[in-house]
Amino acid sequence: MAEQPSPKSGGKVSRRDFIKLMAAAGTVLTFAPFVDWGKFLPNPTGQSKERQKVELPDGSQANVNNFPVNHSEAVIYPKTNDAALNKESFRTWQFIRLPEELGGKKNDVSAFRLYSMVCLHLWCLWKYWPQEGRKRGECPCHGSMYDPQTGKAFAGPASLQAPPNNVLPRLDLEIASDGNMWIKPPNWSVNGNGIVGYGRYLT
Amino acid sequence: MGVTLHKENSLTRFLRWVYVGVERTIFMGLKFTFPSRFVSPLGFLGMLTFVLFIILGITGALLMLFYEPILDRAWNSVKTINDVIPYGFHLRNIHYHASNAMVMVALLHMYYQYFSGRYKIRNEILWVTGIILGVLTILEAFTGYDIIFSERAELAISIAASLTNSIPIMGPQMRDAFFGSGFHDFVLRFYAFHVFFLPIAMLGLMVVHFPRFLVFDVPMVMAITGAVMLTGGVFPVDMGLKFDPSVPPGITVPEWYLTGLYAFLRSAYDKFTTGVAWPGLFIFILLIVPFIDRYKKFSWKDRPIVTAIGITSLAQIIVTTYWGFYIDPDRTKSLLERLVIDPVFLYLVMILLVPLSFGFTYMMIKLARNAEANAKIQPKKPSGKSSINLSEKSIYLIFIALLAFQVYLNIAAYYAVLAGMKNYSLFIVGIIMLVFAAMFHVYRHGKSMQKAPPPKPTVPPMPMKAKPPSLPKTGPTAGEVAAGSKVLEDSVTKEKAIAPSTKASTSSSQSVQSVNKTESTGPTHSEHKVVSDEKK
C-alpha cells in the first residue's frame, strides 16, 4: 500500500549482492539448455521408431495391388495389445485410396492417404464418402468437410479455424516390393505429420 | 480450561490430556467461535465454502471406490454408481450439487469481501490466495464434470485442449503435459488432477488463506448441507449421453460457471483472445485490485470507483453467463448460425454495460447517502425489529413440534430408501438437516433467553438481518459472537465470573480478546447437552 517504507540502502545494491546475483543467473543459464523443455509429461505409447503395417480391420495388411480405388478403411495406429486403447479416437486413422480423377489409379504411394479421423473442430470421427458428388471427408457432428487430396477442411466449422487447425494430421506411407503398405515413423509436430486433434501446417 | 467436568474418570482424564496436548498444535492458534445467536452468514461465507469442500472431499472419496478412470469404462462406472451401488445416487448428487454450491458460495464470498473492502487492511495475502483458490475451485469443478466422459464432457475437454493449444509458444507443450495424447490420457489425467493435484494445492493454499478468527455457525452449516441435499432431491443430476465419436452430439452447454466464458468462445473470434486472454485479464485484475484500491475507507459507499468496477464485472458476468446458455431455438437455421454469437454485438453490449453499471453505482450511492442523511434527521425509532420474544412455553412447544417432525421425516426417509425412491429420500434428508438447523437455532435462542433474564432494555439492539458493521476482522459481529459463545459456555458450567460483563460489552477489541482458546470446547459440550436434554 501507500505507506511502504523506502529501502534503507537507498536502492543501492551492494557489490556482494550483485556478484551473488550474477552467480545465480549464470547457474540458471548454464543448466537451462539441458532441461528437456516441453517434454515433461509425454506418453510414450504414442511413439514409434519403426515402420508399422497398414493393418486393415479384417486383419490383413493393405496391399497396393488389391486395394480398390476410391475406397477407405479405418486403421488403428499406433496399435497396441489393449482392446480398450485400440478403441481410442486418437488412434483411428482413415486410409483412403483416392478416386480416379485425383490419381487413385497409380500404383504408388501418391494414390494413398492416411489421415487422422479426429475432426479438428470438436473431435468427432469423420469418414470418407466415396459416392459420386461427395468424394470427401465428412464429419457427422457439425458438418466439417475435408479435401481427400490434402486433408484441408474446406467447409464447416473446421474450415473456419486458423492454420494449423484446419489441416488433418497425415501419416507417411511406403510400399514394399511385394506391394504391402507400411506406415513410416511419424514426427508428431505441426510442421511434420501434425498433432492429432490439433492440426498441421500444409507444406 | 474453561470447562469443568463434574466427574473425573479415566475417559475425561484422557480427553483432558489430549486437549492439553492439542494446545501445542497449530489448531489452538485458530480462534473458533460458535455464535450463540443468528449472525449474518455473509461474514463467514469462507467457512461455508470450506465446509462444502469437506463435504466434497468425503463424498468424492467414497465415489473413488467405484469410479474407473478408463476410456471405455468411465461413463459406465458412473452409470453403475448412479443406478446400482447402494447410496451411489445420493453420493453422486450430493457431490455434484455441493460442487455447484461451492463455486457459488466462493463467488459470493469474494464479492462480499470486495464490496466490504476487507481485502485491504493487510489482508492482501488472504485476498490473493483467495483468488487463486477460486480459480482452482472452478478448475476442480471443471475436471470433475469432465471425467464422466459424457458428450458434454468430451466437448468440454476438446475446448479446453484447443484453448491450451492456442497459448503462444508454450501452448502445444502445455497441452501435452496436462492432457497427454488421446482420450485415454485425458480421462486419466483429469482424474489425477481432480482427486489429487488440485485438492492438494487447494489445501496448501487454504493454510495460508485461513484468517485467525473463524466462525463456525452450526445451524448455518447444517442449513447449507441440507440445501445441497434438497436441491439434489429436486433436481437430480442426469447422466448425459455416453460419448460416441461417430454420433453427432446434441447441443450442450457447459456448467453455469463456465457459460460466461463459453459466450465469448461462441463469438468465433480468435481462440486465444476469447478463451485465454479475457479470463486471464479478469483474474489478473482481481489479483491486483487490493493494490490499486487507494481509498482510505472500507464501505462500498466511500469507494465509488472500486464499487462501480465491481458492479460492472457482476453485470458482465451475469449477462455473459445467460448468453452462454442461450441458443437460438429456431431449428430451421444451421447449427453454426444458431451457435455463433456476433462478436460486434457481444463486445458492444460488454462495453455498454460499463457506463450503465457506473451510472447504477452512482445512483445507489446517492440513494444510500440520502437514506443515511434522512436517518440522521429523523428521531431514532425504537429499534424496529429488535428481537423476537418468545415465551418459554412457546419455545418448548416449537422445539417439541420440530422434534416430532424430525421423527416423522426420519421414518419417511427410511421408507423412501426402502421403496427405492432415491431422490425423494435425498430430499427428505435435506429437510431433516434444515429442521435440525431450525432446532439448533431455537435451542440457542432459548439458552440466551434463559441467560438474559428480566433486565431487558439494557440489551443492545441486535442487527438481525442488517449488514454487519464493518469490523476489520473476519467475523461480522465479533462482539456478539464472542458474547454469545460465552453465554453458551456458561450455561453448561457453573462458573459465571466473566459472562455478564462480556455480554454487555460490544466493543470489538475487548470481545475479540475474550474469544480465546477455551471457547473451542465449550460449545461442543453444550451440543452434547442438547442431546441429553432431548432424551429426557
Interface residues (C-beta under 8 A of the other chain):
Chain A: M1 A2 W37 G38 K39 F40 L41 P42 N43 G46 A84 L85 K87 E88 S89 F90 R91 V118 L122 W123 C124 L125 K127 P140 C141 H142 G143 G156 P157 L160 A162 N165 W188 V190 I195 V196 G197 Y198
Chain B: I70 L71 D72 R73 K120 E154 L155 S158 I159 A161 S162 N165 M170 P172 Q173 R175 D176 A177 F178 G180 S181 G182 F183 H184 D185 P245 S246 V247 P248 P249 A268 D270 F291 R294 S334 L335 L336
